[in-house]
């Protein structure tokens, strides 16, 4: 029996799980600052995620 991605993440020590709906709300993109650099996480028309610098 294979594990689901949610189980895989839950089993990883130090891993946080966020629902994309909580992260995006009604927006189509969010800006994320990491190590002084700004990244954009976008939701596509096909409901896929794209992270760009």
PDBQT receptor file of N, H, CA, C and O in Angstrom, charges set to zero:
ATOM      1  N   UNK A   1       0.841  -1.183   0.000  1.00  0.00    +0.000 N 
ATOM      2  CA  UNK A   1       0.000   0.000   0.000  1.00  0.00    +0.000 C 
ATOM      3  C   UNK A   1       0.885   1.244   0.000  1.00  0.00    +0.000 C 
ATOM      4  O   UNK A   1       1.771   1.368   0.846  1.00  0.00    +0.000 OA
ATOM      5  N   UNK A   2       0.658   2.166  -0.936  1.00  0.00    +0.000 N 
ATOM      6  H   UNK A   2      -0.062   2.066  -1.622  1.00  0.00    +0.000 HD
ATOM      7  CA  UNK A   2       1.450   3.386  -1.032  1.00  0.00    +0.000 C 
ATOM      8  C   UNK A   2       0.921   4.437  -0.068  1.00  0.00    +0.000 C 
ATOM      9  O   UNK A   2      -0.270   4.477   0.243  1.00  0.00    +0.000 OA
ATOM     10  N   UNK A   3       1.833   5.291   0.400  1.00  0.00    +0.000 N 
ATOM     11  H   UNK A   3       2.800   5.259   0.148  1.00  0.00    +0.000 HD
ATOM     12  CA  UNK A   3       1.413   6.389   1.267  1.00  0.00    +0.000 C 
ATOM     13  C   UNK A   3       1.015   7.581   0.406  1.00  0.00    +0.000 C 
ATOM     14  O   UNK A   3       1.472   7.724  -0.728  1.00  0.00    +0.000 OA
ATOM     15  N   UNK A   4       0.156   8.434   0.962  1.00  0.00    +0.000 N 
ATOM     16  H   UNK A   4      -0.215   8.317   1.884  1.00  0.00    +0.000 HD
ATOM     17  CA  UNK A   4      -0.259   9.632   0.234  1.00  0.00    +0.000 C 
ATOM     18  C   UNK A   4       0.767  10.730   0.456  1.00  0.00    +0.000 C 
ATOM     19  O   UNK A   4       1.552  10.659   1.402  1.00  0.00    +0.000 OA
ATOM     20  N   UNK A   5       0.774  11.763  -0.417  1.00  0.00    +0.000 N 
ATOM     21  H   UNK A   5       0.137  11.821  -1.185  1.00  0.00    +0.000 HD
ATOM     22  CA  UNK A   5       1.706  12.873  -0.212  1.00  0.00    +0.000 C 
ATOM     23  C   UNK A   5       1.524  13.540   1.149  1.00  0.00    +0.000 C 
ATOM     24  O   UNK A   5       2.498  13.978   1.760  1.00  0.00    +0.000 OA
ATOM     25  N   UNK A   6       0.266  13.620   1.633  1.00  0.00    +0.000 N 
ATOM     26  H   UNK A   6      -0.526  13.264   1.137  1.00  0.00    +0.000 HD
ATOM     27  CA  UNK A   6       0.020  14.214   2.937  1.00  0.00    +0.000 C 
ATOM     28  C   UNK A   6       0.688  13.405   4.038  1.00  0.00    +0.000 C 
ATOM     29  O   UNK A   6       1.255  13.981   4.967  1.00  0.00    +0.000 OA
ATOM     30  N   UNK A   7       0.633  12.094   3.951  1.00  0.00    +0.000 N 
ATOM     31  H   UNK A   7       0.173  11.626   3.197  1.00  0.00    +0.000 HD
ATOM     32  CA  UNK A   7       1.279  11.247   4.945  1.00  0.00    +0.000 C 
ATOM     33  C   UNK A   7       2.796  11.407   4.862  1.00  0.00    +0.000 C 
ATOM     34  O   UNK A   7       3.469  11.441   5.892  1.00  0.00    +0.000 OA
ATOM     35  N   UNK A   8       3.337  11.506   3.656  1.00  0.00    +0.000 N 
ATOM     36  H   UNK A   8       2.790  11.479   2.819  1.00  0.00    +0.000 HD
ATOM     37  CA  UNK A   8       4.776  11.683   3.486  1.00  0.00    +0.000 C 
ATOM     38  C   UNK A   8       5.246  12.969   4.156  1.00  0.00    +0.000 C 
ATOM     39  O   UNK A   8       6.260  12.969   4.855  1.00  0.00    +0.000 OA
ATOM     40  N   UNK A   9       4.516  14.070   3.947  1.00  0.00    +0.000 N 
ATOM     41  H   UNK A   9       3.693  14.071   3.379  1.00  0.00    +0.000 HD
ATOM     42  CA  UNK A   9       4.882  15.352   4.540  1.00  0.00    +0.000 C 
ATOM     43  C   UNK A   9       4.722  15.294   6.051  1.00  0.00    +0.000 C 
ATOM     44  O   UNK A   9       5.576  15.791   6.786  1.00  0.00    +0.000 OA
ATOM     45  N   UNK A  10       3.642  14.696   6.517  1.00  0.00    +0.000 N 
ATOM     46  H   UNK A  10       2.948  14.293   5.921  1.00  0.00    +0.000 HD
ATOM     47  CA  UNK A  10       3.393  14.613   7.953  1.00  0.00    +0.000 C 
ATOM     48  C   UNK A  10       4.476  13.810   8.659  1.00  0.00    +0.000 C 
ATOM     49  O   UNK A  10       4.756  14.053   9.833  1.00  0.00    +0.000 OA
ATOM     50  N   UNK A  11       5.082  12.868   7.970  1.00  0.00    +0.000 N 
ATOM     51  H   UNK A  11       4.855  12.670   7.016  1.00  0.00    +0.000 HD
ATOM     52  CA  UNK A  11       6.107  12.021   8.573  1.00  0.00    +0.000 C 
ATOM     53  C   UNK A  11       7.477  12.691   8.587  1.00  0.00    +0.000 C 
ATOM     54  O   UNK A  11       8.395  12.184   9.232  1.00  0.00    +0.000 OA
ATOM     55  N   UNK A  12       7.636  13.812   7.897  1.00  0.00    +0.000 N 
ATOM     56  H   UNK A  12       6.890  14.224   7.373  1.00  0.00    +0.000 HD
ATOM     57  CA  UNK A  12       8.934  14.483   7.815  1.00  0.00    +0.000 C 
ATOM     58  C   UNK A  12       9.110  15.405   9.018  1.00  0.00    +0.000 C 
ATOM     59  O   UNK A  12       8.313  16.323   9.211  1.00  0.00    +0.000 OA
ATOM     60  N   UNK A  13      10.136  15.175   9.827  1.00  0.00    +0.000 N 
ATOM     61  H   UNK A  13      10.784  14.430   9.671  1.00  0.00    +0.000 HD
ATOM     62  CA  UNK A  13      10.361  16.063  10.975  1.00  0.00    +0.000 C 
ATOM     63  C   UNK A  13      10.662  17.489  10.510  1.00  0.00    +0.000 C 
ATOM     64  O   UNK A  13      11.442  17.694   9.580  1.00  0.00    +0.000 OA
ATOM     65  N   UNK A  14      10.048  18.453  11.152  1.00  0.00    +0.000 N 
ATOM     66  H   UNK A  14       9.414  18.287  11.908  1.00  0.00    +0.000 HD
ATOM     67  CA  UNK A  14      10.305  19.850  10.821  1.00  0.00    +0.000 C 
ATOM     68  C   UNK A  14       9.552  20.353   9.606  1.00  0.00    +0.000 C 
ATOM     69  O   UNK A  14       9.710  21.517   9.236  1.00  0.00    +0.000 OA
ATOM     70  N   UNK A  15       8.742  19.526   8.972  1.00  0.00    +0.000 N 
ATOM     71  H   UNK A  15       8.613  18.581   9.272  1.00  0.00    +0.000 HD
ATOM     72  CA  UNK A  15       7.988  19.948   7.788  1.00  0.00    +0.000 C 
ATOM     73  C   UNK A  15       6.661  20.571   8.220  1.00  0.00    +0.000 C 
ATOM     74  O   UNK A  15       5.979  20.052   9.104  1.00  0.00    +0.000 OA
ATOM     75  N   UNK A  16       6.308  21.677   7.592  1.00  0.00    +0.000 N 
ATOM     76  H   UNK A  16       6.862  22.098   6.874  1.00  0.00    +0.000 HD
ATOM     77  CA  UNK A  16       5.020  22.318   7.838  1.00  0.00    +0.000 C 
ATOM     78  C   UNK A  16       4.120  22.035   6.649  1.00  0.00    +0.000 C 
ATOM     79  O   UNK A  16       4.584  21.972   5.511  1.00  0.00    +0.000 OA
ATOM     80  N   UNK A  17       2.839  21.867   6.913  1.00  0.00    +0.000 N 
ATOM     81  H   UNK A  17       2.461  21.919   7.837  1.00  0.00    +0.000 HD
ATOM     82  CA  UNK A  17       1.899  21.642   5.815  1.00  0.00    +0.000 C 
ATOM     83  C   UNK A  17       0.894  22.782   5.806  1.00  0.00    +0.000 C 
ATOM     84  O   UNK A  17       0.238  23.060   6.810  1.00  0.00    +0.000 OA
ATOM     85  N   UNK A  18       0.785  23.439   4.655  1.00  0.00    +0.000 N 
ATOM     86  H   UNK A  18       1.318  23.213   3.840  1.00  0.00    +0.000 HD
ATOM     87  CA  UNK A  18      -0.160  24.524   4.467  1.00  0.00    +0.000 C 
ATOM     88  C   UNK A  18      -1.097  24.166   3.340  1.00  0.00    +0.000 C 
ATOM     89  O   UNK A  18      -0.697  23.533   2.363  1.00  0.00    +0.000 OA
ATOM     90  N   UNK A  19      -2.338  24.569   3.475  1.00  0.00    +0.000 N 
ATOM     91  H   UNK A  19      -2.663  25.083   4.269  1.00  0.00    +0.000 HD
ATOM     92  CA  UNK A  19      -3.276  24.402   2.369  1.00  0.00    +0.000 C 
ATOM     93  C   UNK A  19      -3.110  25.605   1.448  1.00  0.00    +0.000 C 
ATOM     94  O   UNK A  19      -3.031  26.741   1.916  1.00  0.00    +0.000 OA
ATOM     95  N   UNK A  20      -3.058  25.364   0.152  1.00  0.00    +0.000 N 
ATOM     96  H   UNK A  20      -3.122  24.441  -0.228  1.00  0.00    +0.000 HD
ATOM     97  CA  UNK A  20      -2.859  26.464  -0.794  1.00  0.00    +0.000 C 
ATOM     98  C   UNK A  20      -3.970  27.495  -0.672  1.00  0.00    +0.000 C 
ATOM     99  O   UNK A  20      -3.724  28.684  -0.873  1.00  0.00    +0.000 OA
ATOM    100  N   UNK A  21      -5.164  27.078  -0.353  1.00  0.00    +0.000 N 
ATOM    101  H   UNK A  21      -5.364  26.112  -0.189  1.00  0.00    +0.000 HD
ATOM    102  CA  UNK A  21      -6.282  28.018  -0.181  1.00  0.00    +0.000 C 
ATOM    103  C   UNK A  21      -5.985  29.001   0.952  1.00  0.00    +0.000 C 
ATOM    104  O   UNK A  21      -6.314  30.183   0.856  1.00  0.00    +0.000 OA
ATOM    105  N   UNK A  22      -5.356  28.504   2.031  1.00  0.00    +0.000 N 
ATOM    106  H   UNK A  22      -5.089  27.544   2.108  1.00  0.00    +0.000 HD
ATOM    107  CA  UNK A  22      -4.994  29.375   3.145  1.00  0.00    +0.000 C 
ATOM    108  C   UNK A  22      -3.896  30.352   2.734  1.00  0.00    +0.000 C 
ATOM    109  O   UNK A  22      -3.876  31.495   3.192  1.00  0.00    +0.000 OA
ATOM    110  N   UNK A  23      -3.000  29.913   1.890  1.00  0.00    +0.000 N 
ATOM    111  H   UNK A  23      -3.016  28.985   1.519  1.00  0.00    +0.000 HD
ATOM    112  CA  UNK A  23      -1.884  30.739   1.448  1.00  0.00    +0.000 C 
ATOM    113  C   UNK A  23      -2.329  31.784   0.428  1.00  0.00    +0.000 C 
ATOM    114  O   UNK A  23      -1.911  32.939   0.508  1.00  0.00    +0.000 OA
ATOM    115  N   UNK A  24      -3.164  31.397  -0.522  1.00  0.00    +0.000 N 
ATOM    116  H   UNK A  24      -3.504  30.459  -0.587  1.00  0.00    +0.000 HD
ATOM    117  CA  UNK A  24      -3.573  32.285  -1.609  1.00  0.00    +0.000 C 
ATOM    118  C   UNK A  24      -4.831  33.082  -1.303  1.00  0.00    +0.000 C 
ATOM    119  O   UNK A  24      -4.961  34.216  -1.765  1.00  0.00    +0.000 OA
ATOM    120  N   UNK A  25      -5.748  32.528  -0.547  1.00  0.00    +0.000 N 
ATOM    121  H   UNK A  25      -5.643  31.607  -0.172  1.00  0.00    +0.000 HD
ATOM    122  CA  UNK A  25      -7.043  33.182  -0.372  1.00  0.00    +0.000 C 
ATOM    123  C   UNK A  25      -7.712  33.262  -1.736  1.00  0.00    +0.000 C 
ATOM    124  O   UNK A  25      -7.901  32.243  -2.400  1.00  0.00    +0.000 OA
ATOM    125  N   UNK A  26      -8.071  34.480  -2.156  1.00  0.00    +0.000 N 
ATOM    126  H   UNK A  26      -7.917  35.308  -1.617  1.00  0.00    +0.000 HD
ATOM    127  CA  UNK A  26      -8.687  34.668  -3.480  1.00  0.00    +0.000 C 
ATOM    128  C   UNK A  26      -7.687  35.174  -4.515  1.00  0.00    +0.000 C 
ATOM    129  O   UNK A  26      -8.054  35.427  -5.663  1.00  0.00    +0.000 OA
ATOM    130  N   UNK A  27      -6.438  35.321  -4.116  1.00  0.00    +0.000 N 
ATOM    131  H   UNK A  27      -6.141  35.116  -3.184  1.00  0.00    +0.000 HD
ATOM    132  CA  UNK A  27      -5.399  35.822  -5.025  1.00  0.00    +0.000 C 
ATOM    133  C   UNK A  27      -4.908  34.710  -5.948  1.00  0.00    +0.000 C 
ATOM    134  O   UNK A  27      -5.103  33.527  -5.671  1.00  0.00    +0.000 OA
ATOM    135  N   UNK A  28      -4.276  35.102  -7.035  1.00  0.00    +0.000 N 
ATOM    136  H   UNK A  28      -4.118  36.064  -7.259  1.00  0.00    +0.000 HD
ATOM    137  CA  UNK A  28      -3.688  34.143  -7.976  1.00  0.00    +0.000 C 
ATOM    138  C   UNK A  28      -2.185  34.023  -7.782  1.00  0.00    +0.000 C 
ATOM    139  O   UNK A  28      -1.552  33.147  -8.371  1.00  0.00    +0.000 OA
ATOM    140  N   UNK A  29      -1.599  34.910  -6.947  1.00  0.00    +0.000 N 
ATOM    141  H   UNK A  29      -2.114  35.621  -6.468  1.00  0.00    +0.000 HD
ATOM    142  CA  UNK A  29      -0.174  34.822  -6.667  1.00  0.00    +0.000 C 
ATOM    143  C   UNK A  29       0.127  35.390  -5.286  1.00  0.00    +0.000 C 
ATOM    144  O   UNK A  29      -0.625  36.211  -4.761  1.00  0.00    +0.000 OA
ATOM    145  N   UNK A  30       1.220  34.948  -4.718  1.00  0.00    +0.000 N 
ATOM    146  H   UNK A  30       1.830  34.281  -5.146  1.00  0.00    +0.000 HD
ATOM    147  CA  UNK A  30       1.705  35.471  -3.441  1.00  0.00    +0.000 C 
ATOM    148  C   UNK A  30       3.197  35.739  -3.573  1.00  0.00    +0.000 C 
ATOM    149  O   UNK A  30       3.899  35.038  -4.302  1.00  0.00    +0.000 OA
ATOM    150  N   UNK A  31       3.674  36.745  -2.873  1.00  0.00    +0.000 N 
ATOM    151  H   UNK A  31       3.104  37.314  -2.280  1.00  0.00    +0.000 HD
ATOM    152  CA  UNK A  31       5.102  37.062  -2.845  1.00  0.00    +0.000 C 
ATOM    153  C   UNK A  31       5.681  36.459  -1.568  1.00  0.00    +0.000 C 
ATOM    154  O   UNK A  31       5.084  36.548  -0.495  1.00  0.00    +0.000 OA
ATOM    155  N   UNK A  32       6.853  35.845  -1.704  1.00  0.00    +0.000 N 
ATOM    156  H   UNK A  32       7.338  35.773  -2.576  1.00  0.00    +0.000 HD
ATOM    157  CA  UNK A  32       7.529  35.205  -0.580  1.00  0.00    +0.000 C 
ATOM    158  C   UNK A  32       8.946  35.765  -0.510  1.00  0.00    +0.000 C 
ATOM    159  O   UNK A  32       9.694  35.703  -1.485  1.00  0.00    +0.000 OA
ATOM    160  N   UNK A  33       9.313  36.315   0.655  1.00  0.00    +0.000 N 
ATOM    161  H   UNK A  33       8.705  36.365   1.448  1.00  0.00    +0.000 HD
ATOM    162  CA  UNK A  33      10.673  36.813   0.843  1.00  0.00    +0.000 C 
ATOM    163  C   UNK A  33      11.481  35.719   1.516  1.00  0.00    +0.000 C 
ATOM    164  O   UNK A  33      11.093  35.190   2.557  1.00  0.00    +0.000 OA
ATOM    165  N   UNK A  34      12.615  35.388   0.903  1.00  0.00    +0.000 N 
ATOM    166  H   UNK A  34      12.930  35.818   0.057  1.00  0.00    +0.000 HD
ATOM    167  CA  UNK A  34      13.510  34.360   1.450  1.00  0.00    +0.000 C 
ATOM    168  C   UNK A  34      14.946  34.820   1.273  1.00  0.00    +0.000 C 
ATOM    169  O   UNK A  34      15.404  35.053   0.155  1.00  0.00    +0.000 OA
ATOM    170  N   UNK A  35      15.643  34.946   2.378  1.00  0.00    +0.000 N 
ATOM    171  H   UNK A  35      15.271  34.756   3.287  1.00  0.00    +0.000 HD
ATOM    172  CA  UNK A  35      17.071  35.296   2.351  1.00  0.00    +0.000 C 
ATOM    173  C   UNK A  35      17.327  36.579   1.559  1.00  0.00    +0.000 C 
ATOM    174  O   UNK A  35      18.300  36.684   0.812  1.00  0.00    +0.000 OA
ATOM    175  N   UNK A  36      16.420  37.561   1.743  1.00  0.00    +0.000 N 
ATOM    176  H   UNK A  36      15.629  37.476   2.349  1.00  0.00    +0.000 HD
ATOM    177  CA  UNK A  36      16.584  38.849   1.090  1.00  0.00    +0.000 C 
ATOM    178  C   UNK A  36      16.135  38.910  -0.355  1.00  0.00    +0.000 C 
ATOM    179  O   UNK A  36      16.260  39.955  -0.992  1.00  0.00    +0.000 OA
ATOM    180  N   UNK A  37      15.618  37.821  -0.884  1.00  0.00    +0.000 N 
ATOM    181  H   UNK A  37      15.516  36.971  -0.367  1.00  0.00    +0.000 HD
ATOM    182  CA  UNK A  37      15.170  37.762  -2.270  1.00  0.00    +0.000 C 
ATOM    183  C   UNK A  37      13.658  37.553  -2.293  1.00  0.00    +0.000 C 
ATOM    184  O   UNK A  37      13.112  36.849  -1.443  1.00  0.00    +0.000 OA
ATOM    185  N   UNK A  38      12.983  38.165  -3.264  1.00  0.00    +0.000 N 
ATOM    186  H   UNK A  38      13.426  38.737  -3.954  1.00  0.00    +0.000 HD
ATOM    187  CA  UNK A  38      11.530  38.037  -3.401  1.00  0.00    +0.000 C 
ATOM    188  C   UNK A  38      11.205  36.992  -4.463  1.00  0.00    +0.000 C 
ATOM    189  O   UNK A  38      11.719  37.044  -5.580  1.00  0.00    +0.000 OA
ATOM    190  N   UNK A  39      10.353  36.052  -4.101  1.00  0.00    +0.000 N 
ATOM    191  H   UNK A  39       9.936  36.010  -3.193  1.00  0.00    +0.000 HD
ATOM    192  CA  UNK A  39       9.878  35.018  -5.026  1.00  0.00    +0.000 C 
ATOM    193  C   UNK A  39       8.380  35.193  -5.209  1.00  0.00    +0.000 C 
ATOM    194  O   UNK A  39       7.695  35.730  -4.338  1.00  0.00    +0.000 OA
ATOM    195  N   UNK A  40       7.879  34.738  -6.344  1.00  0.00    +0.000 N 
ATOM    196  H   UNK A  40       8.435  34.302  -7.051  1.00  0.00    +0.000 HD
ATOM    197  CA  UNK A  40       6.444  34.767  -6.598  1.00  0.00    +0.000 C 
ATOM    198  C   UNK A  40       5.950  33.341  -6.803  1.00  0.00    +0.000 C 
ATOM    199  O   UNK A  40       6.478  32.602  -7.635  1.00  0.00    +0.000 OA
ATOM    200  N   UNK A  41       4.945  32.969  -6.046  1.00  0.00    +0.000 N 
ATOM    201  H   UNK A  41       4.517  33.570  -5.371  1.00  0.00    +0.000 HD
ATOM    202  CA  UNK A  41       4.293  31.677  -6.200  1.00  0.00    +0.000 C 
ATOM    203  C   UNK A  41       2.951  31.933  -6.868  1.00  0.00    +0.000 C 
ATOM    204  O   UNK A  41       2.083  32.608  -6.314  1.00  0.00    +0.000 OA
ATOM    205  N   UNK A  42       2.792  31.378  -8.083  1.00  0.00    +0.000 N 
ATOM    206  H   UNK A  42       3.496  30.830  -8.534  1.00  0.00    +0.000 HD
ATOM    207  CA  UNK A  42       1.582  31.632  -8.871  1.00  0.00    +0.000 C 
ATOM    208  C   UNK A  42       0.759  30.371  -9.039  1.00  0.00    +0.000 C 
ATOM    209  O   UNK A  42       1.286  29.259  -9.080  1.00  0.00    +0.000 OA
ATOM    210  N   UNK A  43      -0.535  30.569  -9.132  1.00  0.00    +0.000 N 
ATOM    211  H   UNK A  43      -0.963  31.473  -9.099  1.00  0.00    +0.000 HD
ATOM    212  CA  UNK A  43      -1.488  29.505  -9.422  1.00  0.00    +0.000 C 
ATOM    213  C   UNK A  43      -1.897  29.640 -10.877  1.00  0.00    +0.000 C 
ATOM    214  O   UNK A  43      -2.389  30.693 -11.282  1.00  0.00    +0.000 OA
ATOM    215  N   UNK A  44      -1.703  28.591 -11.674  1.00  0.00    +0.000 N 
ATOM    216  H   UNK A  44      -1.303  27.736 -11.345  1.00  0.00    +0.000 HD
ATOM    217  CA  UNK A  44      -1.993  28.655 -13.106  1.00  0.00    +0.000 C 
ATOM    218  C   UNK A  44      -3.464  28.353 -13.398  1.00  0.00    +0.000 C 
ATOM    219  O   UNK A  44      -4.217  27.946 -12.513  1.00  0.00    +0.000 OA
ATOM    220  N   UNK A  45      -3.853  28.561 -14.646  1.00  0.00    +0.000 N 
ATOM    221  H   UNK A  45      -3.241  28.892 -15.364  1.00  0.00    +0.000 HD
ATOM    222  CA  UNK A  45      -5.221  28.224 -15.075  1.00  0.00    +0.000 C 
ATOM    223  C   UNK A  45      -5.504  26.741 -14.938  1.00  0.00    +0.000 C 
ATOM    224  O   UNK A  45      -6.656  26.338 -14.778  1.00  0.00    +0.000 OA
ATOM    225  N   UNK A  46      -4.449  25.918 -15.000  1.00  0.00    +0.000 N 
ATOM    226  H   UNK A  46      -3.513  26.246 -15.130  1.00  0.00    +0.000 HD
ATOM    227  CA  UNK A  46      -4.615  24.471 -14.864  1.00  0.00    +0.000 C 
ATOM    228  C   UNK A  46      -4.463  24.001 -13.419  1.00  0.00    +0.000 C 
ATOM    229  O   UNK A  46      -4.325  22.808 -13.147  1.00  0.00    +0.000 OA
ATOM    230  N   UNK A  47      -4.492  24.981 -12.486  1.00  0.00    +0.000 N 
ATOM    231  H   UNK A  47      -4.604  25.950 -12.706  1.00  0.00    +0.000 HD
ATOM    232  CA  UNK A  47      -4.426  24.705 -11.053  1.00  0.00    +0.000 C 
ATOM    233  C   UNK A  47      -3.086  24.104 -10.627  1.00  0.00    +0.000 C 
ATOM    234  O   UNK A  47      -3.026  23.287  -9.707  1.00  0.00    +0.000 OA
ATOM    235  N   UNK A  48      -2.031  24.510 -11.295  1.00  0.00    +0.000 N 
ATOM    236  H   UNK A  48      -2.080  25.174 -12.042  1.00  0.00    +0.000 HD
ATOM    237  CA  UNK A  48      -0.662  24.093 -10.952  1.00  0.00    +0.000 C 
ATOM    238  C   UNK A  48       0.032  25.257 -10.270  1.00  0.00    +0.000 C 
ATOM    239  O   UNK A  48      -0.399  26.403 -10.398  1.00  0.00    +0.000 OA
ATOM    240  N   UNK A  49       1.119  24.966  -9.537  1.00  0.00    +0.000 N 
ATOM    241  H   UNK A  49       1.469  24.036  -9.433  1.00  0.00    +0.000 HD
ATOM    242  CA  UNK A  49       1.878  26.007  -8.864  1.00  0.00    +0.000 C 
ATOM    243  C   UNK A  49       3.205  26.239  -9.588  1.00  0.00    +0.000 C 
ATOM    244  O   UNK A  49       3.876  25.296 -10.007  1.00  0.00    +0.000 OA
ATOM    245  N   UNK A  50       3.570  27.525  -9.725  1.00  0.00    +0.000 N 
ATOM    246  H   UNK A  50       3.025  28.292  -9.385  1.00  0.00    +0.000 HD
ATOM    247  CA  UNK A  50       4.849  27.890 -10.327  1.00  0.00    +0.000 C 
ATOM    248  C   UNK A  50       5.538  28.866  -9.383  1.00  0.00    +0.000 C 
ATOM    249  O   UNK A  50       4.945  29.870  -8.988  1.00  0.00    +0.000 OA
ATOM    250  N   UNK A  51       6.790  28.578  -9.018  1.00  0.00    +0.000 N 
ATOM    251  H   UNK A  51       7.272  27.762  -9.339  1.00  0.00    +0.000 HD
ATOM    252  CA  UNK A  51       7.589  29.450  -8.180  1.00  0.00    +0.000 C 
ATOM    253  C   UNK A  51       8.690  30.076  -9.028  1.00  0.00    +0.000 C 
ATOM    254  O   UNK A  51       9.475  29.366  -9.657  1.00  0.00    +0.000 OA
ATOM    255  N   UNK A  52       8.747  31.425  -9.045  1.00  0.00    +0.000 N 
ATOM    256  H   UNK A  52       8.109  32.002  -8.534  1.00  0.00    +0.000 HD
ATOM    257  CA  UNK A  52       9.769  32.120  -9.816  1.00  0.00    +0.000 C 
ATOM    258  C   UNK A  52      10.481  33.143  -8.939  1.00  0.00    +0.000 C 
ATOM    259  O   UNK A  52       9.927  33.641  -7.960  1.00  0.00    +0.000 OA
ATOM    260  N   UNK A  53      11.713  33.442  -9.313  1.00  0.00    +0.000 N 
ATOM    261  H   UNK A  53      12.163  33.037 -10.109  1.00  0.00    +0.000 HD
ATOM    262  CA  UNK A  53      12.504  34.446  -8.576  1.00  0.00    +0.000 C 
ATOM    263  C   UNK A  53      12.404  35.769  -9.272  1.00  0.00    +0.000 C 
ATOM    264  O   UNK A  53      12.993  36.751  -8.820  1.00  0.00    +0.000 OA
TER     265      UNK A  53
